[in-house]
């Protein structure tokens, strides 16, 4: 449910003299927008996930393009030297979102959210395997612990311990879809890492929404439905809130370091538990809570470790500066 990390990669370096409290407030606001977006999509019930992706992407462009026009950056948002790279990012992103939105229709809201937290952990694995980045023992350990947390959540859904048939119900399929979406989200973030080397943040965001809108139209033959007025409002609202969340997420990293802001991503777990109980009557299970806490602890450990390594590298650079 989150968005491109392109801006954090650039903005964190500028945030040392910023306003951390303002950055945290913007981050929490962005999390709230994405949770509202997910809640609206889940509330549509019978709408296919491909149709959800279209509305989420197309109507997200309204606040984003409006903001870029107000800032005078609209023309630059369409300037690109890597159109095929954006198409590839769109293909991966649409598939990831489709799986994630499908999971929302099959799982309790907090459970789908918690499984999605696996994505940053998977990025560490992919970075080591595909990009040959050096990953030390501490990060491997936290990643493995985090994946254990994912299995704690998935295991009951697959009904292995209870002796039932594996994949015997919709919730089991939804759990696997959520995990598959998290894996593909990690691949999408790696693609963003390559794009950010030559492309502006607004270009990456704009072309993702455009490509996702176009690609998702290909799912019409799979059975789109004519939405009721209530569903139409929810779908459009989900797109608008998704766009607002994107803007707030981009802005928050201008005011504080990524290591300060990133842990507040996990406030979405508390929000989804409350919303899931109040709106959808979802009561979180003990295994879901335990697994989610393991994943969150692992994610925060990775963030803090990166922060400490960044401080050490900064001190080393200062020591070597004549």
ABEGO torsion letter per residue (X at the ends): XBBBAAAAAAAAAAAAABBAAAAAAAAAAAAAAAAAAAAAAAAAGABBAAAAAAAAAAAAAAAAAAAAAAAGAAAAAABBABAAAAAAAAAAAAAAAAAAAAAAAABBAAAAAAAAAAAAAAAAAAAAAAAGBBBBAAAAAAAAAAAAAAAAAAAAAAGAAAGBBBGABAAAAAAAAAAAAAAAAAAAAAAAAAAAAABBAAAAAAAAAAAAAAAAAAAAAAGBBBBBAAAAAAAAAAAAAAAAAAAAAAAAAAABBAAAAAAAAAAAAAAAAAAAAAAAGBBBBAAAAAAAAAAAAAAAAAAAAAAAAAAAAAAAAAAABX
